[in-house]
C-alpha cells in the first residue's frame, strides 16, 4: 500500500533523461552594463585567473572593469548578429539544441552557459522541472582544461549542492581524440578549404591559450591540443596544406602557451608567405575569439604585414558533422541509462 502524499505536495513527474550542453557564455548586450556584468563573472572565476584574490580583485575592480567593458563591447558589436538580435555563440548554441532534439526526441535537452545567460542554474532547473532524474552534462570543450571543462562542471556541482532532490549526474569526458570528432573536423575543414578561391600555403590550428604556469601545474590541455592537430593532419589528404599548432587570446603580462597565433602569422607574412587559413578546433561554436579576434583582427594584421589571402574557417557550429558528432557523444555516454 502506497503512502498518500500531502495534499500540497507538488506532483511527481515521470522520469526522463536530460542532456545539458555547456559552453563558456556571452554577454547579454554590447553596452557597458552587460559587458561589465559578464566580465566580472568571467574574470572572478578562480579557475580562469589563479592569482591570489587579494592581488587580483583590486586589479579586476580597478582598471579592468573600468576600461575593458567599453573595449570588449566594441569588439562584440562587430560580430553581433543584428538580424537575429543576439550573440552568435548563444544563437548557434540554441541551433545545436534544436537540431539535437530532432535527432533525439525522447531526451530533454537544454543549453547552459558558465557565464551569462542562459545560466547553468536555469538550464539545470529546466531539465529537473521537465522530470529529468538523470542528466548528462556535456561541456563542449574537446580538449580538457581546468579553466574551461572543469569550471563548467564546478558550476553544475555548486548548484546540485543546494538541491534537496538531486538528479543522477554524468559528465562528458574530453573528446580531443575521439574518432567521430576528428572525422567531423576533417570533413568540415575540407569542405571549407575546397570552397576557398585560393590554396593556402599553411593551415594554422589555433587554440585558446592558457598561462604556461597551468601546464607546469599539470593541466593536460597543451598536449591534448597537439594530439588533435596531429590526428586531424593524419586524416587530411596528402595534398592538403601542412598544419601548425598555435595559441591565441593571451591576456596580461605573463607567459602563455606558445607559439602565439598572432606572432606566428606575423612571422609567416614577413617571411613571404601570402596565403593562409586558420581553423579553431578547440571552439565548438563561433564566438568573439574566432569571429573578431581571428576573422577580423588577425586578418587585418596579416594584410598589413604583406599577406594577400586570409581565411578564418568557421567552427563546427550546428553543421551536419557537428550534430552527427554531438549525437554520437550523447548516445554513447547515455549508455545504460536509456536505449536511445
C-alpha positions as CSV (number, residue, x, y, z in Angstrom):
1,X,0.0,0.0,0.0
2,X,1.4,3.4,-1.0
3,X,1.5,6.2,1.5
4,X,-0.5,9.2,0.3
5,X,1.4,12.4,-0.4
6,X,0.3,15.5,1.4
7,X,-2.3,17.5,-0.5
8,X,0.1,20.4,-1.1
9,X,2.9,18.2,-2.4
10,X,4.0,19.0,-5.9
11,X,3.2,16.3,-8.5
12,X,6.0,13.8,-9.2
13,X,6.7,13.8,-12.9
14,X,7.5,10.7,-14.9
15,X,11.2,10.0,-15.0
16,X,13.1,11.4,-18.1
17,X,16.7,11.6,-19.3
18,X,18.3,15.0,-19.7
19,X,21.2,16.4,-21.6
20,X,22.8,19.7,-20.5
21,X,25.0,21.2,-23.2
22,X,27.5,23.6,-21.6
23,X,29.6,26.4,-23.1
24,X,31.6,29.4,-22.0
25,X,29.0,32.1,-22.3
26,X,28.4,35.5,-23.7
27,X,27.2,39.0,-22.6
28,X,23.5,39.9,-22.9
29,X,24.4,43.0,-24.9
30,X,27.3,45.2,-26.1
31,X,26.8,48.1,-23.8
32,X,28.8,49.0,-20.8
33,X,26.5,47.4,-18.1
34,X,26.0,44.0,-19.7
35,X,29.7,43.8,-20.6
36,X,30.7,44.8,-17.0
37,X,28.4,42.0,-15.6
38,X,29.8,39.4,-17.9
39,X,33.5,40.3,-17.4
40,X,33.0,40.5,-13.7
41,X,31.6,37.0,-13.6
42,X,34.1,35.6,-16.0
43,X,37.3,37.2,-14.6
44,X,36.2,36.4,-11.0
45,X,36.4,32.7,-11.6
46,X,39.4,31.2,-9.7
47,X,39.7,28.5,-12.4
48,X,40.3,31.3,-15.0
49,X,42.5,33.6,-13.0
50,X,44.5,31.7,-10.4
51,X,46.2,34.7,-8.8
52,X,45.6,35.2,-5.0
53,X,42.3,37.1,-4.6
54,X,43.9,40.0,-2.5
55,X,46.2,40.7,-5.5
56,X,43.7,40.1,-8.3
57,X,40.4,41.6,-7.1
58,X,41.8,45.2,-6.8
59,X,43.1,44.9,-10.4
60,X,39.8,43.5,-11.6
61,X,37.6,46.1,-9.9
62,X,40.0,48.8,-10.7
63,X,41.4,49.3,-14.2
64,X,40.0,46.2,-15.9
65,X,36.3,46.7,-15.1
66,X,36.7,50.4,-15.6
67,X,38.1,50.3,-19.2
68,X,37.7,46.8,-20.6
69,X,33.8,46.7,-20.9
70,X,33.9,49.5,-23.5
71,X,36.7,47.9,-25.4
72,X,35.1,44.5,-25.3
73,X,31.7,45.9,-26.1
74,X,33.1,47.4,-29.4
75,X,34.6,44.1,-30.3
76,X,31.3,42.3,-29.6
77,X,29.4,44.9,-31.6
78,X,31.4,43.9,-34.7
79,X,30.2,40.3,-34.6
80,X,26.8,40.7,-33.1
81,X,24.0,39.1,-35.2
82,X,21.9,42.2,-35.8
83,X,19.3,40.3,-37.8
84,X,18.6,37.8,-35.0
85,X,19.4,40.3,-32.3
86,X,21.8,38.2,-30.2
87,X,25.4,37.0,-30.0
88,X,26.5,34.2,-32.4
89,X,27.6,31.9,-29.6
90,X,24.1,31.9,-27.9
91,X,22.2,31.7,-31.2
92,X,24.3,28.8,-32.6
93,X,24.1,27.0,-29.2
94,X,20.3,27.2,-29.5
95,X,20.5,25.9,-33.1
96,X,22.6,22.9,-31.8
97,X,19.9,22.2,-29.2
98,X,17.1,22.2,-31.7
99,X,19.0,20.0,-34.2
100,X,19.8,17.5,-31.4
101,X,16.2,17.5,-30.2
102,X,15.1,16.5,-33.7
103,X,17.5,13.5,-33.6
104,X,16.7,12.5,-30.0
105,X,13.0,13.5,-29.3
106,X,12.8,11.2,-26.2
107,X,15.6,13.1,-24.4
108,X,15.2,16.5,-22.8
109,X,18.0,18.8,-24.0
110,X,19.0,22.3,-22.7
111,X,21.9,24.6,-23.0
112,X,23.6,26.4,-20.1
113,X,26.4,28.9,-20.0
114,X,29.2,29.1,-17.4
115,X,29.0,32.9,-17.6
116,X,25.9,34.9,-18.6
117,X,22.6,33.5,-19.9
118,X,21.0,31.0,-20.1
119,X,22.8,30.2,-16.8
120,X,23.9,26.7,-15.8
121,X,21.5,27.0,-12.9
122,X,18.4,27.9,-15.0
123,X,19.2,25.2,-17.6
124,X,19.7,22.5,-14.9
125,X,16.4,23.6,-13.3
126,X,14.7,23.4,-16.7
127,X,15.6,19.8,-17.0
128,X,14.6,19.0,-13.5
129,X,11.3,20.7,-13.9
130,X,10.7,18.5,-17.0
131,X,11.1,15.4,-14.8
132,X,14.8,14.6,-15.5
133,X,16.2,12.4,-12.7
134,X,19.3,11.5,-14.8
135,X,21.3,14.2,-16.5
136,X,24.3,14.0,-18.8
137,X,26.3,17.3,-18.5
138,X,28.3,17.8,-21.7
139,X,30.9,20.6,-21.6
140,X,31.6,21.3,-25.3
141,X,35.3,21.7,-25.0
142,X,37.0,18.9,-26.9
143,X,40.4,19.5,-25.2
144,X,40.1,19.3,-21.4
145,X,41.4,22.3,-19.4
146,X,40.7,23.3,-15.8
147,X,39.8,26.8,-16.9
148,X,37.0,25.5,-19.3
149,X,35.8,21.9,-18.7
150,X,36.5,21.8,-15.0
151,X,34.9,25.2,-14.2
152,X,31.8,24.2,-16.3
153,X,31.3,21.1,-14.2
154,X,32.2,23.0,-11.0
155,X,29.2,25.3,-11.6
156,X,26.9,22.2,-12.1
157,X,28.0,20.7,-8.8
158,X,27.7,24.0,-6.9
159,X,24.0,24.1,-8.0
160,X,23.5,20.5,-7.1
161,X,24.7,21.2,-3.5
162,X,21.6,23.4,-3.0
163,X,19.1,20.8,-4.1
164,X,17.2,18.6,-1.8
165,X,16.4,16.1,-4.6
166,X,19.4,15.8,-6.9
167,X,19.4,14.1,-10.2
168,X,22.0,11.5,-11.0
169,X,24.8,13.1,-13.0
170,X,27.2,12.0,-15.7
171,X,29.9,14.3,-17.2
172,X,31.1,14.1,-20.8
173,X,34.9,13.4,-20.8
174,X,37.4,15.1,-23.1
175,X,36.9,14.1,-26.7
176,X,40.0,15.6,-28.3
177,X,41.0,12.3,-29.9
178,X,37.5,10.8,-30.4
179,X,37.3,9.4,-34.0
180,X,33.9,11.0,-34.6
181,X,35.3,14.4,-33.6
182,X,38.4,14.0,-35.8
183,X,36.1,12.8,-38.7
184,X,33.8,15.9,-38.2
185,X,36.8,18.2,-38.2
186,X,38.3,16.7,-41.3
187,X,35.0,16.7,-43.2
188,X,34.1,20.3,-42.3
189,X,37.7,21.6,-42.8
190,X,38.0,20.0,-46.2
191,X,34.6,21.4,-47.3
192,X,35.6,24.9,-46.3
193,X,39.1,24.6,-47.9
194,X,37.5,23.4,-51.1
195,X,35.2,26.5,-51.1
196,X,38.1,29.0,-50.9
197,X,39.2,30.8,-54.1
198,X,42.8,30.3,-53.2
199,X,45.1,27.5,-52.0
200,X,46.5,28.1,-48.5
201,X,50.2,27.5,-48.0
202,X,49.6,26.7,-44.4
203,X,46.6,25.7,-42.2
204,X,47.0,27.1,-38.7
205,X,45.1,25.3,-36.0
206,X,44.6,28.0,-33.4
207,X,43.6,27.0,-29.8
208,X,42.6,29.3,-27.0
209,X,45.7,29.8,-24.8
210,X,46.2,29.4,-21.1
211,X,49.1,30.7,-18.9
212,X,52.2,28.5,-19.1
213,X,52.0,28.0,-15.3
214,X,48.8,26.0,-15.8
215,X,50.7,23.5,-17.9
216,X,53.5,23.3,-15.4
217,X,50.9,22.6,-12.6
218,X,49.7,19.6,-14.5
219,X,46.9,20.8,-16.8
220,X,46.9,18.4,-19.9
221,X,45.4,20.9,-22.3
222,X,48.6,21.7,-24.2
223,X,49.2,18.0,-25.0
224,X,45.6,17.4,-26.0
225,X,45.6,20.3,-28.5
226,X,48.7,18.9,-30.2
227,X,47.2,15.5,-30.4
228,X,44.0,16.8,-32.0
229,X,46.1,18.6,-34.7
230,X,48.2,15.5,-35.3
231,X,45.2,13.3,-35.7
232,X,43.5,15.9,-38.0
233,X,46.6,16.1,-40.1
234,X,46.7,12.3,-40.5
235,X,43.0,12.4,-41.6
236,X,43.6,15.1,-44.2
237,X,44.5,14.3,-47.9
238,X,48.2,14.4,-48.8
239,X,47.8,17.5,-50.9
240,X,46.3,19.5,-48.0
241,X,48.3,22.4,-46.6
242,X,50.6,21.5,-43.7
243,X,49.1,22.0,-40.3
244,X,50.6,24.1,-37.5
245,X,49.6,24.4,-33.8
246,X,49.3,27.9,-32.2
247,X,47.6,29.5,-29.2
248,X,45.6,32.7,-29.2
249,X,43.8,35.1,-26.8
250,X,46.5,35.6,-24.3
251,X,45.7,38.1,-21.5
252,X,48.0,40.0,-19.2
253,X,51.8,40.2,-18.9
254,X,52.6,36.6,-18.0
255,X,53.9,34.0,-20.5
256,X,51.2,31.8,-22.1
257,X,51.3,28.7,-24.2
258,X,53.4,29.2,-27.3
259,X,53.7,29.6,-30.2
260,X,51.3,32.6,-30.2
261,X,48.9,32.8,-33.1
262,X,49.4,36.5,-33.8
263,X,53.2,36.3,-33.7
264,X,53.3,33.2,-35.9
265,X,51.1,34.8,-38.5
266,X,53.2,37.9,-38.4
267,X,56.4,36.0,-38.9
268,X,55.0,34.0,-41.8
269,X,53.8,37.1,-43.6
270,X,57.1,38.9,-43.1
271,X,58.9,35.8,-44.4
272,X,57.0,36.0,-47.6
273,X,54.0,33.7,-47.1
274,X,51.0,35.0,-48.9
275,X,48.1,32.6,-48.4
276,X,46.9,31.2,-45.1
277,X,43.9,29.7,-43.5
278,X,43.1,29.4,-39.8
279,X,40.9,26.9,-38.1
280,X,40.0,26.8,-34.4
281,X,39.3,23.1,-33.4
282,X,39.0,23.9,-29.7
283,X,35.9,26.0,-30.2
284,X,32.7,24.1,-30.8
285,X,30.8,27.3,-31.6
286,X,31.9,30.6,-33.3
287,X,32.3,33.4,-30.8
288,X,34.3,36.6,-30.2
289,X,37.6,34.8,-30.2
290,X,37.0,33.2,-33.6
291,X,34.9,35.8,-35.4
292,X,36.5,39.1,-34.2
293,X,40.0,38.2,-32.9
294,X,40.9,35.9,-35.8
295,X,38.4,36.7,-38.5
296,X,38.8,40.5,-38.2
297,X,41.8,41.5,-36.1
298,X,44.4,38.9,-37.3
299,X,43.1,39.1,-40.9
300,X,43.9,42.9,-40.8
301,X,47.4,42.2,-39.3
302,X,48.1,39.6,-42.0
303,X,47.4,42.0,-44.8
304,X,49.4,44.8,-43.0
305,X,52.4,42.5,-42.8
306,X,52.3,41.6,-46.5
307,X,50.0,38.6,-46.7
308,X,47.4,38.6,-49.5
309,X,44.9,35.9,-48.8
310,X,43.5,35.0,-45.4
311,X,40.6,32.7,-44.4
312,X,39.2,32.2,-40.9
313,X,37.3,28.9,-41.1
314,X,34.1,28.6,-39.2
315,X,33.7,26.3,-36.2
316,X,31.7,23.1,-36.4
317,X,28.7,25.1,-35.1
318,X,25.3,23.5,-36.0
319,X,26.6,21.9,-39.2
320,X,25.6,18.3,-40.0
321,X,29.1,17.0,-39.0
322,X,28.7,18.8,-35.7
323,X,25.3,17.4,-34.9
324,X,26.4,13.9,-36.0
325,X,29.3,14.2,-33.5
326,X,27.1,15.5,-30.7
327,X,24.5,12.7,-31.2
328,X,27.3,10.1,-31.2
329,X,28.8,11.5,-28.0
330,X,25.5,11.8,-26.2
331,X,24.2,8.4,-27.2
332,X,27.5,6.7,-26.1
333,X,27.5,8.5,-22.8
334,X,23.9,7.7,-22.1
335,X,24.6,4.0,-22.5
336,X,23.0,2.1,-19.7
337,X,20.6,4.9,-18.8
338,X,18.5,4.6,-21.9
339,X,18.2,2.7,-25.2
340,X,18.1,5.8,-27.3
